[in-house]
Amino acid sequence: MSAIASPRRWITALMVMALALVGLGLATARPAHALGKGRACMFNATEGANGLGHVGWAFRVGPADDWIYGATESASWNWQRESNYATMLATFRTTNGRGYYDHFRCKDTTNSSVTAAKNKVNQVYSRPYNVVNDNCLTRSVEIFKAYDSSFNNLGNGIGNGPNWYYDNQLIGFGGRIYL
C-alpha cells in the first residue's frame, strides 16, 4: 500500500466530511427570524352563510404597508392577494358585492412569521373544504397561529359560527372597524 491514498479514497473521505458538515449544519439550523412586529385582522361578513357569518383573514408583512390577505369563500373558491392597506380594505369592501364584508378587528403582535403564515395559507388551501371542521373560520385561525404564537390562545373554531366566534373569541383583538 502506498503512503499516498488513492483518488477513490480521497473522494470517499471528502464525501464523508461533506455529509458530516451538512448534518452539523442541519442540526444547528435555527428557524427563520420573524420580520418584527406585526398585525393581523379578521374580516367579518355578518350575513354570510345564511346569517351564521363568514370571515376572511389578513396579516401585515413586517413594519411596511404591505399586507397578505384572503378567504375561503366556498368549497371551490379560495383567494389571496398582496397589496397595501388601502387596497386591502377596498378588496374586502367589494368582494362578493359591496357591503358583503362589513367590518374587521385587528391585533398587533410582537412578531410576524410571514413565511410560516404563507406556508399555512398554501397548506389550508390545498385541503378539501369541510363546512364543519375545515372552513373559512378554522383556516383563518390556523393562519393566525402560524403568523404569531400570541394567537395560540385562540380556539380552533370547529363547531362555532363565524359571527359568534368573531364577537366572542378574538382575544386581544381591538373593536370593530367598519368598512
N, C-alpha and C positions, 0 to 999 in steps of 0.2 A: 504494500500500500504506500503510495507516495505521501509526502508531507503536505502537498497541496491537494485540497479536496477537489473532486470532480465538479464540473459545471452543474450536473444534476443535483448534487448535494447542496451546492450554493443556492440554487433556485429553491430547493425544498426548504432550506434554512430561512431564506428570505420570506417565503410564503408563510411559514410558521410564525415568524416575527411580525409580519404584517397583520395576520389574523389576530395575534395576541394584542397588538396595538389597537386594532379596530374594536376588539372585545373590551379592552380597557376603556376606550372612548365611549362605548355604549353604556358601560357600567357606571360611568361618572357623568353621563349626559344629564343636563338639567332641563326642566321644561322651559318652553319659550317664555320670555318675560312678558308681562302684561303691558299694555300701552299707557298705563297710568290710570287716572280717574276716568270713570265712565258714567253713562246714564242709559237707562233702559226704560221703555214705555210700553204699556199695553193699551191698545186702541179698542174701543167698545162700539159695537153696533147693537143697540138695545132691542131693535125689532127683528134681528136675525133669528134664524132657527125657530120660527113661529113664536117669538116672544121669549124664548129661553136665552137669547143673546148670541153674540158671535164676537170673537176677538181676533186682533192682529197684534203683531209684535214689532219692536224696533229697538236698536241699540246703536249708541254712538261709537265711532271709531276713534279712540283716543280723545285728546282735547280739541280736535279740529271740528269744524262744522261739516262733518261727513257722517252719514247715517246709513245703516243697512236695515231694511225693514221688509215686512211681507205678511202673508197669512195663508192659512189653508182655508179656502173659500168653500170647497166641497170635496167629495171623494175623488173628483177628477181635475181639480184646479188648485194648485199651489202657486204662489208667486213670490218673488222677492226683487227688490230694487236697491240701488245705492245712489244717494244724492245728498244735497244739503237739507237743512231742517225745513226751510220754506217749501221746497219741492216735495218733501216727505208729507208735510201737512196737506198740501194740495192734492197729493195722490190719495191719501185716506179720505179727503173730503169728496172725491169724485168716484172712487172705486165702488162698483155696484150701484151707481147712481148717486147723485148729490144727496147728501144727508144720511146715507146708509150708516157709515161710521159717524157717530155724533159727538164723542168725547174721548179723552185719553187721560191716563195717570202715569206719572214717571217717578223713578227713584234714582238718585245719584249713588254711585258705587265708588269704592276706594280703588278698585282695579277694573280692568277691562280686557278680558281674554278673548279678543276678537277672532283669532284663528280657531279657538275651540268652539266659539259660538257659530262661526261659519260652517265648520265641520258638522256641528249638530244640525244645522239647517239642512245640509245635504243629506244627512242620515235620516232625519224625520220625514223629509220629502220623498225619500226613496221607499218608505214603508207603505203598505196598504192602509188606507183610511179605515177607521172603525169609529162609528158615531159614539160609542160608549167609552172606549179607552185609548183612542189614538185620533184625536180630533184637533180642531183649532185651538182649544184651550190647553190640552195636555202638551201639544207640541210647543206652544208659546212658553209654557213653564219650563220645559226641557231646555229650550234655547236660553232662557234667562239663567238657569242654573249653570249652563256651560259658560256663559259670559262672565259671571262672578259668583263666588261662593257665598256671598251675602244673601243670595236667593235660595240657598239650601233649606231655609226655614219655610218656604212656600210648600203648601200641599201640592200633590201631583195633578189635581184637577179631575181625576177619574170620579165619575158619578156626580159631578157638580155641573149645574147650568152655568154657562159663561157669565150671565148677568149677576147671579148670586156670588160667584167667585170674585168677579171684578169689584163688587161692592163690599165684600166681607173678608177676603183672604189676601189682599195685596198688602202685606205687612211692610211698613216703611215707605210706601208709595205716597206721594202727595195727593191732594184733592183733584177732583175732575177739572179738566181744561176742555172747554167746549170748542169744537171745530167750527 
